[in-house]
């Protein structure tokens, strides 16, 4: 079901039912990302680099969709004065999902790098190693750039996680009975 139809269907649900449906949608995106990644691995193992690349793109897209969907769960759910999902549980659910989707994204990026290296090695072998000599600097530069990007993403993730934990504790203290 596409996102617009799913949103329309939620309009007829209870508040908690709609939140649970959004959670299920996030889980489905995450599972689709895992399936696409597995299909990419299978295609790469079979030597079908083109299909592997397409599946990796799909996996990345689904991981991003899962991350966004999990992020949207970070909201307290109330029915009048009755709290159905407390802010802390919503925050924990969102953080856990965003973290898992982020890790999946990093795994996908690593697979893309492996696939690129395999294609480069195959091409290099086809010209008796001469291509590899000519482009060694480029490959090394891309590897360094990739590792720098992963390092920046990891640092950004750690910073954001610290902010979420800090603000989550503040929110938790504001909850009734705390």
N, C-alpha and C positions, 0 to 999 in steps of 0.2 A: 504494500500500500504506500503510495507516495505521501510526502510530508503534509501536503495541503489536505488530502482526504483524511489522513490520520488526525490532523488538528480539528477538522470538521466533526469527525466521529467523537472526539473527546468532548466536544461541546455538549453532548448528551449524557456524559458520564458524571458521576459524583466527583467532588473535588479530589478525594483520595484515589478514586479510580483513575482519574486523568493523570495524577502524579505517578501512580504505579505503571500506567501505560507508557508514560514518558521514560520511566526507568527500564521497562521492557524494551522499548525502542533503542535505548542506548546499548543495552546488552546485545540486541540483535545486530546493531552496527559493529560492535566489537567482535562478535562471533563471525560476521561476514568478513571482517578484516583478517581474522585468523584463517578462515577457509581460503580466501584469496591468496594469502601468504603461502599456505600449504600447496595450493595449485601452482603457484609460481615456483616453489621448490621442486615439485614433480616435473614441471615443464623444463626447468633448467637441467634436472638430472637426465631427462630424455633428450637433451640437446636442442630443445625448442626455445631458443633465446628470445624470439619475438613474442611468443605467448607468455614467457616468464616476465618480460618487461611490462606487458599489458596487465598481467595479474598483480605485479608489484604496485603499479599505479593504482589499481582498484583497491588493493590492501591499504595503501596510504590514504586514499580518499575515505574509505570506511573508518579507518582509525581516527581521522580528523572529525568525521561526522559523530563518532562515538564520543570523542572528547567534548565536542560542543553540546551534545545531548546530555552527557553527564554533568556538565557545567550548569545546565538549566535546572538540574534537580536541587540546587542549593537554595531552597526556599522553604520556609516553614509553611505547613498546610494546616489551615484552620477551617472549621465549620462553625461560624458564629464565634462564640467564645471558647469552644472546645478545640484544643490543639490535637490534630490527628497525626502530624509528623513534626516533632520538635526540631527547632533550628539546628541543634547539634547533630541529630541523626541525619538531617538533610545535608548538612555540611560534610559529615563523614562519608555519606554515600557519594556525594559529588566528588570529593577529594580522592576517594579510592578509585572511582571510575576514571577520572581525569589522569591519575597517575598510571593506571594500567594502560590506557589508550596512548599516553605519552611513551611509555616503555615499548609498546607495540610499534609505534612510529619509529623509534630508534632502531628496533630490530629490523624493520623494513628497510631503513636507510642502509644498514649494514649489508643486507642481502643485495640491495642495488649495487653497492660497492663491489661485492664479490662477483656479481654478474658482469659488471663492467670490466673487472680484472680478467675474468674468464674469456670474455670476447676479445680483449686486448691481447691476451696470451695466444689465443687461437689465430688471430690475425698476424701476430708476430711470427708464430711458427710457420705460417703459410708463405712468408717471405724470408725464410731462413734466418730469423733473428735480427734482420737489419732494421726493421721498423721499430723494434724495441729500443735499439741503440739511438735512433734518431729522436724518439719521443720520451726517453727516460726522464728528462727534466720535467716534461709536462705531467707525466704520471706521478712523479714524486711531488710535484707542486699540488696536484689534485688531492693526493693522499694527505699532505700537510693541511690543505684547506679543509678537507673533510674532518680531520681530527680536530682542527681548531673550531669548526662549526659544532661538532659534537661537544667539545669542551664548553663553548659558549652556551649551548642549549642546556647542558648539565648545570652550569653555574646559574643560569636564569631560573631553571627549575628549582634549584636549591633555595634561591632567594625568594621565589614565589611561595614555596612550601613553608618557609619560615614565616612569611607574612600571613599565610593562611592559618598556621598554627597559632601565631600570636593573636590574630583577630578572632580566631575560633575560640580561644580561651576567654577573650573579652565577651564574646557573644554568649558563651556558656555561663559566665558569671551573671549575665543579665537575665537568665532564664528563671522563672518562678521556682522557688524552693531551693535555690542554690546560695 
